[in-house]
Amino acid sequence: MPPHRRTLAVLLVAFASTLAGLYFATQLRLAYPESLRQPWGKALLLNLVHYWIWGALVPFVVWLARRASFENRGWRAIPIHAIASVVVTAVQLVAGVAVLTLLVRDPLLWDGLPRFFRLNFHSSLPTYWLILFVYWAWDYAGRAARLKASLAQARLDALKSQLNPHFLFNTLNSISSLMYTDIEAADRMMARLSELLRSTIHNNGAQEVTLREELEFVGRYLEIEKIRFEERLRISLGVEEEALDGLVPTFSLQPLVENALKHGIAPLERGSSLEIAGRRVDGYLVVRISDGGVGAPAAPLREGVGLANTRSRLEHLYGAAATLRTGNADGGGFFVQLDIPWRTLERVHS
């Protein structure tokens, strides 16, 4: 357990044991019959010592809960804890009387241990089981949360990994086509592809990068496509300086740019323009990729790998807070717009 979590656990146990001592002290002072009631000082002393000792025994109960859980002991865990609860409760009661005897310097307290034991054993025994079940519930909830996070991370990694082979296949297909018409262009494209793949290898597995880094990656990809399209591809970049620090999903823009080239610009003999815009608006990073191509057909849009994976990654990373919108632009062509909650590296690490 990390030091800060260990400190938090100690503080929580100390708070809970003190709160229990205070609660039962008020019961002893106010709710018991007149013959059994105690002055405030004695009621507080008896109950705080009682529950502070239980607090000191929590690490042992937790250790035993780990060693004798249902996972590694099965139903044999029940008799183990039944015996342990009796032993630990007995130790707690004897320790309580010993501490009280030292504090008030009254040997009669120790002489009265058998009677104290009979009066308090059955009411103290459930405390062991309470500690046990609270720990098991906390441990189960923690493991469930970690498993959920691991599954979500695996899902995100799987979605991200689907994009790279898809892009690589299309680029290699372009190189293969150029080999029959322009060997020098194919060679340049291969060199750019090598640089691009090197940048993906150096990625540290982060699910988010700044828009600046993502645009650098997209720029390398567009250098490859420029070789194929030549003058038929006109690129326009309109990103506000502040927007460059916003975080976007890693490798999220390249498949959207690829879709614009493949479906919007490539079918046009004269080619067309590709525009990438980015700005910060009302707590969101808005990134828009649009082309001056043929636009979407009248039939409902069928999402391919790029759009479907980008939409899924946005949902996993940001939930309903992020959106992906598509449609035909007013001046012709097609656009894809990402609205992502504004986050920066400083805010993530703070």
Order of alpha helices (4+ residues) and beta strands (2+ residues): alpha-alpha-alpha-alpha-alpha-alpha-alpha-beta-alpha-beta-beta-alpha-beta-beta-alpha-beta-beta-alpha
